[in-house]
Amino acid sequence: MPRPSDNLTVVHDAAGNLVWSDVLRGARPPMSVDDARRRLDELGLGEVGARSIPQLSGGEQMRLAFACAAVGDPRSSSQTSPRHRSTVRVDTCS
């Protein structure tokens, strides 16, 4: 069974994982670490921004993995392929 940490890198702290996901998504330029910390705060994960992945609980890792998948501009990775475009738009995450 997959674990949330399977989708995170231990090389980066929590905020760094958010930045790294933006890099992998192809964002030009990727979000800054300060922006990542603000996004984590918006998602209720502000207190984990500077912690390493092994220091996070399973639930925190799960929420961080979701944040990495959800935060960013989805158009940056799907603009080149109409097959992957979605008609669903998510503006906020509460």
N, C-alpha and C positions, 0 to 999 in steps of 0.2 A: 504494500500500500504506500503511495507517495506521501511524503511529509512536506509541510509548507516550506521548510528550509531547503528542499530540493530545488526550489525556484529562486533561491537567494544566494548571493556570493558572500563567503566569509572574509573575503579580502577587503570588503567595504563595511562601514557601519550602516545603520538603517537609512540615514539620509543618502549616503553614497550609493546604496542599492537603488534608490529612487532615481538618482542621477544616471546611474548605469543603465537602468531600463530605458531612460530617455535616449541615451546614446545608442542603444541597440535598436530602438524604434526609428532611429535615423534623424532625430531632431537636429536642426541646424540653426542656431547653436543649441546645445542641450541646456536644460535648466541648471542654474547655479546651486551650490550646496545650500545657500541661504533660502532660495526658492523652494528647494526640497524640504527644508525644515518647516517653512511656512505651510506647505501642502500637508505635511505630516500633522502639523498642529490642527489644520482644518479638518482632518480625518480623525481627530482624537488620539493621534499617536505622537504628539509633540514631545512627550517625555522620553521617548525611545530613540530620538533622532541621532544621538551620539553613541548609542550602545551598539556593541558588536552583535552579530546574529546569534552566537551561542549564549549570549546573556539574555536573550529575549525568551519569554515563555512561548509555548506552542501557539497559544491564542494570539500573542503579539506577532509571531512569525507569520501566522495565517493572515492577519490583517495587513501586515506589511506586504506580503506577496500579492494580496488583492490590490493594494494601493499601487504597487509597481505595474500591475496589469491595467489598472483603471485610469491612472493619472497620465496626462499628456494629451496630445492631439492625435486622435486615431487616424486622421487623414494623412498624417505624415508617413504611415506605413502602408496605406491602402490606395493612395492616389493613382499609382501606376497600374493597378489591376482592378477593372470594374467588377470583376467577379467577387472581389472581397469587400466591396463597398456595402455599407449597411444603411438602412433607412432609419434606424434608431439613433437618437441623439441624446446623450446624457450631459446635462449642463451642470448639475450639482450633485454632490454626494453627501447625504445626511446620515 
